């Protein structure tokens, strides 16, 4: 299995969760992408960003 091309995550003030997501992206060898603005359920707040990350890895949302 190849590593993911990105690791989309919710945004906000730097928190333990965000630091853990950044660390996970580094461990997987994937860039960290913050979905701005979004909350804890990034897939509900920013479905466009999540879909773009899945369908077209490496491209940024507009």
C-alpha positions as CSV (number, residue, x, y, z in Angstrom):
1,X,0.0,0.0,0.0
2,X,1.4,3.4,-0.9
3,X,1.3,6.4,1.5
4,X,-1.4,9.0,1.1
5,X,-0.8,12.1,-1.0
6,X,-2.3,14.4,1.7
7,X,-3.8,14.5,5.1
8,X,-6.6,17.0,5.3
9,X,-7.5,18.3,8.7
10,X,-9.7,20.8,10.5
11,X,-8.2,24.2,11.5
12,X,-8.4,26.4,14.5
13,X,-5.9,27.4,17.2
14,X,-2.9,25.1,17.3
15,X,-4.0,22.3,19.6
16,X,-2.9,18.8,20.6
17,X,-5.2,17.4,17.9
18,X,-3.6,19.6,15.2
19,X,-0.1,18.7,16.3
20,X,-1.0,15.0,16.2
21,X,-2.4,15.4,12.7
22,X,0.8,17.1,11.5
23,X,2.9,14.4,13.1
24,X,0.7,11.7,11.5
25,X,1.1,13.3,8.1
26,X,4.9,13.4,8.5
27,X,4.9,9.8,9.6
28,X,2.9,8.8,6.6
29,X,5.2,10.9,4.3
30,X,2.2,13.0,3.3
31,X,1.8,16.8,3.3
32,X,-0.4,18.3,5.9
33,X,-3.4,20.3,4.6
34,X,-5.5,22.5,6.8
35,X,-9.1,22.8,5.6
36,X,-9.9,26.5,6.2
37,X,-12.4,27.2,7.8
38,X,-13.6,24.0,9.4
39,X,-14.3,22.4,12.7
40,X,-13.8,19.0,14.1
41,X,-15.9,17.2,11.4
42,X,-14.0,18.5,8.4
43,X,-15.8,16.1,6.1
44,X,-19.1,17.9,7.0
45,X,-17.7,21.5,7.1
46,X,-15.6,21.2,4.0
47,X,-16.7,18.3,1.8
48,X,-15.2,20.0,-1.2
49,X,-11.7,20.0,0.3
50,X,-12.0,16.3,1.4
51,X,-13.3,15.3,-2.1
52,X,-10.5,17.2,-3.8
53,X,-7.9,15.5,-1.6
54,X,-9.4,12.0,-2.4
55,X,-10.0,12.5,-6.1
56,X,-7.1,14.8,-7.0
57,X,-4.2,14.3,-4.5
58,X,-1.7,17.1,-4.3
59,X,-4.1,19.9,-5.6
60,X,-5.2,22.7,-3.3
61,X,-8.8,23.7,-2.9
62,X,-9.8,27.1,-4.3
